[in-house]
Structure formats: structure tokens, C-alpha cells
Amino acid sequence: MTFLDKEYREIITKAVCGKGRKFTQDSHAISPSHRPSSILGCWVINHLYNAKKKSEDTVEINGSYDINVWYSYNDNTKTEVVTERVTYSDIIPLSIKDEKSINNEYDVIAKVIQQPNCLECKIASNGNKVTIEIEREFIVQIIGDTKVFVRVNPNWEKTEEDDDEAWDFEMTEDEAKDVKPDFFQKKD
């Protein structure tokens, strides 16, 4: 029995052909206009990114975000916020790959698991700069064309139950009262 047998069909479909995940920590130094006395807060906003397939084994994510540092100066008598736009490039290796995709045309899907976030913000040892530790994490998927082989049941005959209209049932009010909305429990 071969896959060209009449009991099998080839279906060409889009499927996930590769996956990868990467956690990154970066350190940035910002030079405020005044010598900081203390750090009052740090936050990361305006995160933008795009992803493209770099090679057979990797995806490249290029992105940027704004780092805002609120600090005091002049012996803690005045405050100011300094903002700096930071760019980055992450190369994410594909840990799972399907070698049997049909062609080399792929769609890349990148999802942020951990938005860029400030882990630590402190005044550098020389006292003129602020160093910020940032974390971020991505998961990527490569979508491509692939073949799926399915077995066809040669003895199948269409019956009245196979008609789509035969499966069109409506829920009654009594049945709706018995529905438990907490049926599925979240898994951590």
C-alpha cells in the first residue's frame, strides 16, 4: 500500500513548520542632563517590533522601546524624567523544525511572552549615568505549506445523519440553566 493508493489523499495545507523561544536581558546606560541624586522610577513604553525569517534555523526580531527614568537631582530638591529610545535585534533559534515543508515561502508569527520590563535601575558608579536592566521574551512560529496524508474510508456511504441540517440542534432554556461556566479550570 502506497500513499498514491486510492485509499489515501494528499492534502496541502498551511501548518506550523518551526518554533522557537528566547528570553533576553539587556543593560542600557542613559546620561541624564543633571547628576542624579536618586532614582524615583523607571518604566518601558512604546514597544514596537517586527520579525522575519533570517536563515533555515533562525528568526530575527528587530524592535525598539522607550525607557523613561524619573530621577531627582540637586540633593533631592528637583526631579526630571529622561527618555531614551532604544533599538534591539534578537536572533531566535528554531528549536523545532519540520524539514518536509513544500516550498521556501513562510509566514513568521512573533508573540511577546514578556514585554520589555525594567528589572533594575540604578545610578552608575561614576554618578553621571543611570544603568537599566531590561528583560523581554518572544516566541516565534514559522508557518509554511506542507502535505498531510489522510486515509479515506472506502466503505463509507452517506446517510441522512451526515446531512449538516440534521446536526443543527438548538439549546433549550432548561439545558442552558445546567451549563456550568466554571467547567474548565485554569492551569498554571
Backbone as a ProteinNet text record, in pm:
[ID]
protein_1_A
[PRIMARY]
MTFLDKEYREIITKAVCGKGRKFTQDSHAISPSHRPSSILGCWVINHLYNAKKKSEDTVEINGSYDINVWYSYNDNTKTEVVTERVTYSDIIPLSIKDEKSINNEYDVIAKVIQQPNCLECKIASNGNKVTIEIEREFIVQIIGDTKVFVRVNPNWEKTEEDDDEAWDFEMTEDEAKDVKPDFFQKKD
[TERTIARY]
85.3	0	90	70.5	148.7	58.2	119.5	40.6	-33	-0.9	-73.1	-191.9	-212.3	-323.7	-454.8	-563.5	-691.1	-753.1	-697.1	-747.7	-687.5	-594	-528.5	-545	-544.8	-549.1	-435.4	-379.9	-280.3	-351.2	-335	-392.1	-275.9	-275.7	-174.1	-235.9	-169.5	-224.3	-113.7	-151.1	-56	-48.1	72.6	92.2	214.5	226.6	345.1	460.7	563.3	679	803.9	793.7	907.1	864.7	933.6	904.2	1034.8	1032.8	1147.7	1104.8	1191.5	1162	1293.1	1290.2	1413.2	1381.4	1454.3	1449.2	1578.4	1566.3	1683	1685.2	1805.3	1827.1	1930.7	1899.5	1989.5	2019.4	2134.3	2171.6	2190.4	2130.4	2139.9	2190	2264.2	2312	2253.3	2195.2	2135.8	2208	2235.6	2301.1	2198.9	2151.6	2056.7	2127.3	2048.3	2105.1	2163.3	2123.6	2175.8	2232.6	2323.6	2379.6	2270.6	2227.1	2116.8	2155.5	2060.1	2076.2	2014.7	1897.2	1831.3	1737.5	1704.9	1612.8	1475	1377.1	1241.1	1150.7	1188.5	1108	1164.7	1128.5	1172.4	1064.1	1028.9	930.1	963.8	912.1	937.8	803.6	797.9	673.6	703.6	597.4	604	687.9	664.3	737.9	683.6	772	738.6	838.9	793.6	885.7	830.2	918.9	878.7	974.2	924.8	1002.3	1011.9	1126.4	1144.2	1234.8	1216.3	1299.9	1439.2	1538.9	1676.6	1749.5	1736.3	1802.2	1713.3	1762.2	1684.7	1657.6	1747.6	1739.4	1704.9	1686	1667.8	1564.1	1508.4	1419.4	1482.4	1476.7	1531.9	1417.5	1422	1324.3	1398	1353.8	1406.7	1299	1338.5	1239.6	1298.6	1209.1	1250.6	1150.7	1195	1108.3	1168.1	1085.8	1130.3	1154.4	1269.2	1299.1	1282.3	1199.1	1176.8	1230.1	1318.3	1373.9	1338.2	1270	1235.1	1339.6	1409.2	1516.8	1513	1577.8	1592.4	1737.5	1757.2	1891.7	1898.7	2016.2	2037.7	2003.4	2065.3	2043	1895.1	1830.9	1690.4	1593.1	1624.7	1534	1454.4	1498.3	1428.1	1419.8	1321.1	1305.8	1294.7	1322	1312.4	1295.2	1234.9	1222.8	1307.6	1395	1475	1423	1406.7	1355.1	1457.6	1477	1566.8	1505.7	1509.1	1460.6	1573.1	1544.3	1643.7	1599.1	1692.4	1662.9	1736.1	1682.8	1745.7	1722.8	1801.5	1787	1811	1710.2	1721.2	1719.1	1813.5	1814.8	1760.7	1648.9	1584	1606.2	1675.1	1695.6	1565.5	1542.5	1425.7	1461.3	1393.5	1421.2	1342.9	1232.7	1153.2	1142.8	1179.1	1172.7	1114.4	1030.1	977.1	1053.7	1130	1213	1133.6	1005.6	929	831.9	856.8	767.8	788.1	684.8	683.4	770.5	766.4	842.8	913	977.4	1052.4	978.7	848.1	769.2	706.6	741.1	695.4	633.2	540.1	489.8	553.2	588.7	650	554	525.4	442	529.6	535.8	612.5	516.7	521.8	438.5	528.5	493.6	569.2	517.4	606.2	571.4	591.8	701.1	732.1	765.3	678.1	706.2	835	909.3	1029	991.5	1067.2	1033.8	1162.5	1155.7	1272.4	1290.1	1406.6	1439.7	1509	1599.6	1676.3	1717.8	1711.9	1754.2	1834.5	1961	2045	2142.3	2194.2	2293.9	2427	2493.3	2621.8	2726.7	2833.9	2937.6	3003.8	3009.4	3070.5	2974.7	2846.3	2749.3	2685.1	2731.1	2675.3	2572.2	2571	2481.6	2388.1	2282.7	2188.4	2193.7	2208.4	2208.8	2075.4	2022.8	1892.1	1906.1	1854.7	1849.8	1708	1698.3	1569.7	1559.7	1439.7	1414.2	1302	1305.7	1199.1	1205.4	1091.7	1087.7	989.2	1029.3	947.9	932.4	822.6	804.3	773	831.6	810.1	759.9	680.8	633.5	653.1	696.8	711.7	594.9	516	401.3	435.9	421.4	453.4	359.6	372	290.4	351.5	266.2	311	204.5	238.7	144.1	102.8	-25.2	-79.9	-145.7	-117.6	-178.5	-288.2	-408.4	-519.8	-575.6	-622.2	-681.4	-830.2	-878.9	-1020.4	-1085	-1199.8	-1271.7	-1342.9	-1300	-1359.5	-1502.9	-1544.4	-1677.9	-1778.9	-1738.7	-1828.1	-1936.7	-2058.2	-2171.5	-2245.6	-2283.7	-2353.3	-2490.5	-2522.4	-2653.8	-2723.2	-2845	-2923.1	-2857.4	-2790.4	-2725	-2605.1	-2549.5	-2435.5	-2475.9	-2603.1	-2651.7	-2627.4	-2572.3	-2541.3	-2664.6	-2779.5	-2900.3	-2944.9	-2912.2	-2950.4	-2878.1	-2766.7	-2688.1	-2718.2	-2817.8	-2850	-2947	-2892.8	-2975.2	-2967.5	-3080.1	-3080.5	-3089	-3024.6	-3024.9	-3153.1	-3217.4	-3338.6	-3300.7	-3396.8	-3370.2	-3333.7	-3396.3	-3363.5	-3219.5	-3173.1	-3034.3	-2937.1	-2972.4	-2886	-2867.8	-2970.9	-2959	-2856.3	-2838.1	-2746.3	-2601.2	-2573.3	-2436.7	-2356.4	-2240.9	-2153.2	-2041.5	-2041.6	-1940.7	-1798.7	-1784.6	-1651.7	-1609.1	-1663.4	-1632.7	-1483.7	-1423.8	-1281.1	-1205.4	-1106	-1025.4	-895.6	-847.5	-721	-606.7	-508	-385.8	-276.2	-197.2	-85.4	33.5
-117.8	0	124.3	211.9	334.8	454.4	570.5	690.8	733.9	675.1	704.4	609.9	523.8	431.2	509.9	451.5	523.2	536.4	470	483.6	604.5	675.1	789.2	914.6	1027.6	1156.6	1242.9	1325.1	1423.1	1557.3	1616.6	1748.5	1844.6	1950.2	2053.8	2163	2196.6	2291.6	2375.2	2483.3	2563.1	2503.9	2496.1	2439.3	2503.9	2487.9	2535.8	2444.1	2502.3	2424.8	2451	2542.7	2571.1	2655.3	2636	2711.7	2747.3	2859.5	2899.5	2993.1	3004.5	3090.4	3145.1	3272.8	3330.3	3434.6	3424.5	3521.8	3602.9	3735.3	3822.4	3922.8	3948.4	4056.8	4149.8	4279.3	4381.5	4483.8	4547.2	4656.6	4782.1	4892.8	5019.8	5127.6	5221.9	5336.2	5463.2	5543.3	5670.6	5782.9	5890.7	6007.5	6119	6139.8	6248.9	6385.1	6489.4	6623.4	6676.1	6619.9	6659.5	6536.7	6559.5	6447.8	6397.6	6270.1	6220.5	6200.7	6233.8	6207.5	6072.4	6044.2	5915.7	5884	5754.9	5707.9	5697	5761	5759.8	5661	5624.5	5528.6	5505.9	5391.3	5359	5274.7	5306.9	5228.6	5224.2	5121.4	5098.9	5106.8	5188.4	5204	5204.2	5205.8	5218.7	5109.9	4986.3	4873.7	4842.1	4843	4807.9	4703.7	4607.6	4506.7	4446.4	4385.7	4305.1	4186.4	4080.5	3956.6	3909.7	3848.5	3788.6	3666.9	3575	3455.4	3496	3466.4	3506.6	3398.5	3274.3	3161.5	3038.6	2923.4	2799.7	2771.1	2819.9	2784.5	2900.1	3021.5	3136.5	3234.5	3310.7	3423.8	3545.6	3658.9	3783.6	3876.7	3927.3	4026.3	4157.5	4261.4	4396.5	4479	4550.9	4627.7	4749.3	4821.4	4940.4	4966.5	5042	5084.6	5209.3	5280.5	5399.8	5363.1	5404.5	5390.2	5528.1	5535.9	5659.7	5643.1	5732.1	5728.4	5859.2	5844.6	5959.5	5964.5	6074.2	6084	6220.1	6226.5	6353.8	6399.2	6529.3	6585.7	6707.5	6768.4	6885.7	6852.8	6744.2	6694.6	6667	6599.5	6558.1	6675.2	6788.5	6904.5	6923.7	6862.8	6876.6	6740	6725.9	6599.8	6625.8	6519.3	6527	6384.4	6376.1	6247.1	6254.3	6156.7	6146.4	6026.7	6046	5941.3	5912.7	5783	5744.3	5629.8	5642.3	5537.3	5436	5308.6	5201.9	5105.4	5063.9	4962.9	4833.4	4722.3	4593.7	4500	4395.8	4289.9	4156.8	4071.6	3939	3832.3	3740.4	3624.5	3507.2	3450	3341.5	3210.9	3114.7	2985.7	2904.1	2832.2	2745.2	2612	2580.6	2455.9	2339.9	2370.4	2267.8	2307.1	2214.6	2242.2	2122.4	2151.9	2048.7	2059.6	1958.8	1960.2	1929	1895	1848.3	1952.7	2079.3	2179.4	2182.3	2226	2215.1	2319.7	2442.7	2548.2	2636	2738.6	2826.7	2956.5	2959.6	3077.7	3055.9	3142.4	3125.4	3253.7	3237.7	3348.2	3334.3	3445.2	3443	3509.8	3439.8	3494.8	3507	3627.2	3651.2	3703.3	3641.9	3685.3	3719.4	3827.8	3868.8	3789.3	3714.8	3643.5	3737.9	3812.8	3912.4	4043.5	4144	4276.2	4329.1	4415.1	4474.2	4538.2	4503.2	4541.6	4575.4	4675.3	4716.5	4622.7	4557.1	4472.4	4552.1	4642	4721.4	4852.4	4958.1	5089.8	5152.6	5188.6	5243	5345.9	5428.4	5527.3	5455.1	5478.6	5413.4	5459.8	5382.5	5411.4	5547.5	5595.3	5726.9	5840.9	5809.6	5908.2	5993.8	5985.7	6070.1	5998.5	5867.9	5790.1	5704.5	5656.5	5563.9	5435	5320.8	5192.1	5121.5	5064.4	4999.7	4857.9	4760.7	4621	4593.3	4544.9	4519.6	4371.6	4314.3	4177.3	4177.8	4078.4	4058.7	3912.3	3862.6	3724.6	3712.2	3636.6	3613.8	3465.1	3432.7	3301.1	3326.6	3245.3	3262.3	3131.4	3144.7	3029.3	3058.4	2957.5	2964.8	2886.4	2952.1	2888.7	2865.7	2742.3	2709.6	2604.8	2580.8	2479.3	2341.5	2245.2	2108.7	2012.2	1885.1	1783.3	1698.4	1666.7	1576.2	1462.2	1338.9	1223.6	1171.4	1153.3	1102.4	977.8	888.2	764.9	788.4	745.5	757	622.8	626	502.4	457.7	347.2	305.1	253.3	217.5	162.3	266.8	391.7	496.4	525.7	532.6	570.9	681.8	783.6	897.7	853.5	895.9	865.2	995.3	983	1101.2	1176.8	1104.5	1167.7	1252.8	1227.6	1304.5	1441.4	1462.8	1590.6	1697.9	1811.3	1919.3	1967.9	1970	2018.8	1924.9	1797.6	1702.6	1732	1805.3	1836.2	1975.4	2041	2177.8	2176.1	2153.2	2149.1	2282.5	2323.6	2445.4	2407.9	2487.8	2462.7	2518.1	2437.7	2483.7	2562.7	2634.2	2711.4	2619.9	2502.4	2406.7	2359.1	2335.4	2293	2406.8	2529.7	2644.8	2665.6	2634.2	2650.2	2553.5	2438	2336.3	2359.5	2459.4	2485.7	2543.2	2483.9	2529.3	2613.4	2746	2831.5	2805.6	2747.6	2720.8	2576.6	2515.5	2376.2	2357.2	2447.8	2439.6	2516.5	2454.3	2520.8	2565.7	2682.9	2733.4	2652	2626.1	2557.8	2662	2653.6	2747.9	2702.3
0	0	0	-93.7	-102.7	-78.2	-68.2	-46.5	-173.3	-285.4	-408.5	-426.2	-328.9	-328.9	-324.4	-377.8	-379.4	-240.7	-140.9	-4.7	67.9	4.9	68.6	-15.9	50.1	-16.7	37.6	-49.2	-8.4	7.5	122.7	146.9	165.1	88.1	104.2	189.5	299.6	395	455.8	519	595.4	735.6	787.1	920.9	984.4	1115	1186	1149.3	1086.6	1040.3	1125.1	1219.1	1305.9	1423.9	1538	1660	1730.1	1798.2	1878.2	1989.9	2089.8	2205.6	2257.8	2300.4	2353.4	2460.3	2570.7	2680.2	2673.9	2681.5	2670.4	2784.7	2836.9	2931.8	2871.2	2872.8	2819.5	2927.2	2912.2	3000.9	2916.4	2959.9	2888.3	2984.2	2930.5	3010.5	2950.4	3036.3	2994.7	3067.7	2994.2	3053.1	3071.6	3194.1	3217.5	3209.4	3196.4	3182	3313.7	3427.5	3558.9	3630	3722.4	3801.1	3896.6	3882	3964.9	4111.1	4200.2	4343.2	4379.4	4320.9	4345.6	4228.6	4215.6	4112.2	4175.1	4112.9	4166.4	4092.2	3972	3896.8	3757.6	3699.8	3564.7	3499.9	3375.9	3304.6	3156.8	3090.3	2948.4	2875.6	2768.3	2692	2542.5	2462.8	2317.2	2251	2289.2	2231.4	2092	1992.5	1854.6	1807	1723.9	1671.9	1543.6	1466.4	1351.2	1342.5	1278.3	1271.3	1127.4	1095.2	962.6	975.9	882.2	882.2	836	915.5	886.7	806.9	851.9	786.3	805.5	767.8	785.7	933.3	1020.1	1161.4	1253.9	1201.1	1291	1238.1	1333	1304.9	1369.8	1300.5	1354.2	1391.2	1513.9	1559.7	1580.5	1509.7	1527.8	1595.2	1699.1	1772.9	1840.5	1906.3	1980.9	2093	2191.2	2300.9	2364.2	2440.4	2512.6	2658.2	2710.6	2853.1	2915.5	3018.6	3091.8	3233.5	3274.5	3410	3479.3	3592.3	3675.3	3786.5	3797.4	3896.2	3963.8	4079.9	4149.4	4134.2	4147.5	4138.6	4229.8	4235.8	4321.3	4467	4517	4654.4	4682.4	4589.7	4603.2	4616.5	4557.6	4565.7	4436.5	4325.4	4198.3	4130.8	4041.7	3968.7	3818.7	3743.6	3598.1	3543.8	3425.7	3357	3230.8	3214.7	3093.8	3014.6	2882	2793.4	2685.6	2660.8	2553.4	2474	2342.1	2251.5	2230.6	2251.9	2241.4	2131.6	2047.5	1945.4	1981.2	1933.1	1959.5	1841.4	1836.9	1736.9	1808	1808.5	1870.9	1762.2	1766.9	1678.2	1759.8	1713.2	1786.2	1710.2	1771.2	1704.8	1704.7	1597.8	1590.5	1655.9	1764.7	1836.3	1776.3	1708.3	1642.3	1495.3	1405.8	1262.6	1189.2	1090.3	1001.7	870.9	839.7	719.3	592.7	606.1	491.5	437.1	458.5	401	249.9	178.5	33	-36.1	11	-55.9	47.7	1.3	91.4	122.1	102.3	135.5	272.3	365.3	502.6	554.7	647.5	727.3	864.6	924	1056.5	1154	1262.2	1369.1	1492.8	1547.6	1670.7	1777.2	1894.1	2006	2124.1	2190.7	2308.9	2428.6	2491.8	2615.2	2733.8	2731.8	2835.1	2765.2	2782.2	2726.6	2789.9	2718.3	2779.9	2913.4	3014.9	3151.8	3226.1	3311.2	3388.8	3508.7	3514.9	3629.7	3739.7	3696.5	3792.7	3726.1	3804.5	3757.3	3870.2	3840.6	3946.2	3888.7	3976	3936.5	3919.7	3807.6	3779.6	3879.7	3890.1	3990	3968.1	3843.9	3822.3	3858.7	3881.1	3928.3	3821.6	3697	3590.9	3504.4	3509.2	3423.7	3508	3440.6	3501.7	3420	3486.3	3416.4	3442.8	3336.4	3343.1	3290.1	3366.3	3323.9	3273.2	3149	3084.7	3049.3	3063.7	3020.3	2916.4	2826	2728.1	2682.7	2632.1	2584.8	2469.4	2367.8	2248.5	2222.2	2155.1	2095.5	1948.3	1859.9	1716.4	1656.5	1549.9	1475.1	1326.7	1254.4	1109.7	1050.4	965.9	901.9	755.2	708.3	569.4	513.6	384.5	318.4	342.8	371.1	393.6	343.1	330.4	286.7	406	407.6	507.1	430.4	468.1	405.1	497	439.3	519	452	534.6	482	461.7	348.1	315	344.3	411.2	440.1	312.5	251.3	124.2	139.3	260.4	283.2	328.1	329.8	378.8	276.9	325.8	241.8	313.9	240.5	300.5	348	470.8	527.9	562.2	610	646.6	763.2	852.9	968.2	926.7	808.9	761.3	707.1	690.3	639.6	745.5	705.3	800.4	875.2	811.1	876.3	987.3	978.7	1083	1214.1	1208.8	1327.9	1382.7	1331.5	1371.6	1490	1609.3	1729.2	1800.7	1859.8	1940.2	2086.3	2171.4	2314.9	2375	2461	2527.9	2652.3	2708.8	2830.8	2947	2955	3061.6	3049.4	2927	2906.4	2939.5	2907.5	2934.7	3084.7	3165.3	3310.8	3369.3	3304.5	3355.1	3315	3232	3187.9	3304.4	3329	3436.5	3374.6	3398.2	3334.6	3384.3	3502.9	3557.4	3531.5	3426.8	3394.7	3369.1	3291.4	3264.1	3371.4	3428.7	3529.6	3465.1	3506.1	3453	3508	3419.7	3463.2	3473.7	3576.1	3593	3515.9
[MASK]
++++++++++++++++++++++++++++++++++++++++++++++++++++++++++++++++++++++++++++++++++++++++++++++++++++++++++++++++++++++++++++++++++++++++++++++++++++++++++++++++++++++++++++++++++++++++++++

